């Protein structure tokens, strides 16, 4: 009996792969349920006499479909996406490069770290209108606003991740006579990947905030102009539709970034019990 019981427990215990396959749908069900509950609360609040500026979620959905059919949403994103994508490319590549440089070169740390900290703590809403005087009201102002909001977050998190690399790992690579480049590539960057991708997620969020702020405060074009115009004419359903669209787009981009992180650095985590 003492020998049979462990075997039965081993047969009945779910394997790691089976547990992951069962857990994944349940995670998505919980996420969909949370979104559904949020929209249900929104619908109830919108139909209660709280404020005329808060339409029900169903009216916002109808307005969203109408804006897509008439091309209003497509035209807005045609103006917003080029500077947004350019700014994202700059903060992703430039932020990681600056963060790595600041962490690995003492001169770069002395020179750049105070500037990054200042931009991270500065009142961005007060700084962005000043960008207009330097770069006008074109796409350049939008890109600069995105960089101000996103690049310090990526650089500082990359810096902190590399600084947190265990010295024992670096000593091990040196004991195996690894070059400086190989140590950075195979030891330091993988060790700091969690913080780097956390910074990338924060930077992407900052980029979306930056494009909306720039179009609200600097350049009356794109999705920001769509929000401002519909607010001015009291079409609050269309205003919220534009807001929900930019939130949904940012959520999709963050989900894709998390999928890339999982694919590159956390593939082994899927097999954990």
Secondary structure, DSSP 4 states (H G I P E B T S, - for coil): -HHHHHHHHHHHSPPHHHHHHHHHHHHHHHHHHHHHHHHHHHHHHHHSTT-TT---HHHHHHHHHHHHHHTHHHHHHHHHHHHHHHHHHHHHHHHHHHHHHHHH-HHHHHHHHHHHHHHHHS-HHHHHHHHHHHHTTSHHHHHHHHHHHHHHHHHHHHHHHHHTS-HHHHHHHHHTT--HHHHIIIIIHHHHHHHHHHHHHHHHHHHHHHHHHHHHHT---HHHHHHHHHHHTT-HHHHHHHHHHHHHHHHHHHHHHHHHHHHHH-GGGGG--
